Amino acid sequence: MDEYISIDKLIKQAKSKGVNFGSGDPYNRLRYYTKIGWLSHMVRKADKKGNIKGHYPAWSVDRLILIENLKSEGYTNEEISEKLKTKNKIESFLMAVSSPEIRKQVVIYLTLIAVSITLASELGFIHLGKSKSQIMTVSDISQQTQIIQNGTSFVPKNQSKVFITAEGIKANSKVYVSFNQDYTPASRYWVSQIKPQEGFELTLDTPVSYNSEFSWWLTQ
């Protein structure tokens, strides 16, 4: 379930991270982005004081930063729309895989494949380079397919490190990162630090020339 933040908080956070809403009313810019499909629809929720206000998903902050970066790099609205569609598909896939129902189906399919390979090996049809004790169990497969948290962030221009807040991370969590934008002149990146219940640090071998967005996800 998405976490929501009020419009006022969304605008404040976006501005603090470099998003330029122009000379007009930021609310109009948000409505326009919603109309053309770059943001999800606003919902009305009660704040801590009980007042009914408009709210957007918390990930909208990162979405506004991405839009700002793409615009600064000269992308047209049509090109931005295509990139956002691709991004939405990736995130939808990750969310689907992380759901218990889908994960259970994946485990079943992988288990059937593992059992088939094992039987084929025992019958002599194929030869495995591993002993039976090394063959993946159902528990192993389940753990490898369990996505506990995912999101998007970016490495700021002229920086080579960024800390990502991920409260679900553990000392033994596996962190996967995939860049959605060019991160030149850097050529390598790695997770340099994990702080349980806080997040992780991503490091590149060279500072990036532009704000570079990436997707990340955690597994057990």
N, C-alpha and C positions, 0 to 999 in steps of 0.2 A: 504494500500500500504506500502511495506517495506521501511524503511529508510536505506540508504546505506552509508558505510564509505570506504575510500580508503584502499588498502592493507597495505600501510605503517602505517596508523593510527590503523588498526586492529591489526597488529603485535605489535605495541608499547603498545596499551592498554592491549593486552593479556599478554605480558611480565610483565607489571606493576602489574598484578593480579596473577602472579605466574606460568604462562604457560611456560613450558620449551620446546623449539623447538629443543633442542639437538645441536650438533656441526655443523650440516649441514645448508643449506640455508633455512630459514623459508618459503620462497616462494615455495620450493619443498614440504615441509610438507603440506602446504595448498592445493597444487595441488593434492597430494596423498589423502588427506582427501576428496577432491571433487570427485576424481575418484571412491572411494569406497562408496560414498554416505553419508558421515558424514557431509559434508557442501554442500550448494547449489552452483550452478555454478556461477563463477565470471562474472560480466558484466563490460563493458567499458563505463565510464562516464567522462564528463569533470569536472575537479576540479574548485575551485574558480578562478584560474588563466587561465582557458581555456584549460589546458593540459589534454589530454585523458589518463586516468589511470584506472587500474583494481579496481573494487569495490566489496565488499561483503555486504550482509545485516548486519545491526548493531547488530542483535541478534547473529551473529557468534562469538562475544567475549564470551558470556555466553556459547555457544556451545563448544568452545575450552576449557573453564574452566571445564565444565562437563566431556569432554573427558579426560582431565588431571587427574581429580579426580578419574574417573573410572579406568584409567590405574594404578594409584598409589595404588588402592585398589585390584589390581591383576586380574581385569576382562580381558578376552580374547577379541580379535577383534570381534569374532562372538557374544559374549555376549554384547559387547558395541553396535554393530549394532542393536541387538534386542531391547535394551533399548532405543536407539535413534528412532527406528521405533515407539515404543509405545509413546514416547514423541511427535513425529510428529503428531500422530493420535489425541492425546489430544489437541494439539495446533490448529490443523486443525478444530476440533470440536468447540473449543472456538471461533475461527475466524468466522466459519460458523454461529454460534448462534448470534454473534455480528453484522452480516450483516443485513441491513434493511429488505431485502426480506425474509430471513429465520426467522427473529424475527417476522415479520408480520404473517407468517404462524403459528409460535408457538403461538402467541397471539390468532389467530383464533381458533386453536385447543383447547387451554386452556379455551377460552370463551365458546365454545360449551360444554365442559365438565362442566364448572361452571353453565351454563344455564340448562343442563340436570339434574344436582344435585338439583338445585333450584326447577325445575318443579317436580321432584320426591318427594321432601320434601313437596311441596304444595299439591300434590295429595295424600300424606300420605304413599308413598311407603318406604321412609326412614325418619329418624328424625335427623335434624341437631341441634347441640348444640349451634348454633349462631343465632342471630336475622338477619333479612333481611339487616339491616344497616351494618352488619359486613361481609356480603358476598362480596367477591372480585369483583371489577368492572373491565372492560376492561382496564381502565387506570392503575389500580393497577397491573394487570397482565403484562402490557407492561413495567411498570417501573421495575418490579422484573426480567424481562428477558432481560433487556437492559445492555449488557456488554459494558462498555465505554473504558476499557483498560485492557490489560493482558500481562503477560510476565513471565520470569523465573529469579531466582537469587539464591544465596546460603548464608548460615550462615558460616562464616569462622571458621576453627578449633580453639578450645579453646575460642570461643566467645559465648555469649548468646543473643546478640542484633545485628540487622542490619537495616540500613535505606535504603528503596527502593525508588528510584526516580520515580515518577508517576505524571506528570504534569496535567493529566486529573482528578486527585482526588479532591473531594469537601468535605466540612465539613460533609455533610450528606451521603457521599458515603459508601457503604458496601464493605468491603474488605474480600475476600475469599482466603485462603491459603491451599495448599495441598503439603505435602512433597513427593518428588520423591525418596529420599534416607533416609537411617537410620539416625535418629538424637539423638541416645542415647549418654549419659545417661539421656538426657532430656525426660520428659514424657508429658509436656504440653507446648503449645505456644499460644500467643495471640497478637493482634494488640494493642500496648501500646500507640501509638500516631499517629495522623493524622494531617498533615500540608497541608491545601488547596493549590492547584497548585504546590506543591513541592513533596510530597510523604508521606510515612507512615513508622513507625518503628515496626518491628516484634521482640518480646521478647520471649525467652524460659526460663523455670524455672531453667535450668542448662546449663553451657557451653557444646557445642557438642565436641565429640572426633575427628570428621573428618569434612571436608568441606561437608555440607549437602545442596543439591539442593532442591528447592521447586518451584512450579508454583503458580502464583497469578493472580487474576482478580478482577476488580472493577465493581460494578453495582450501579445504581442510587437508 
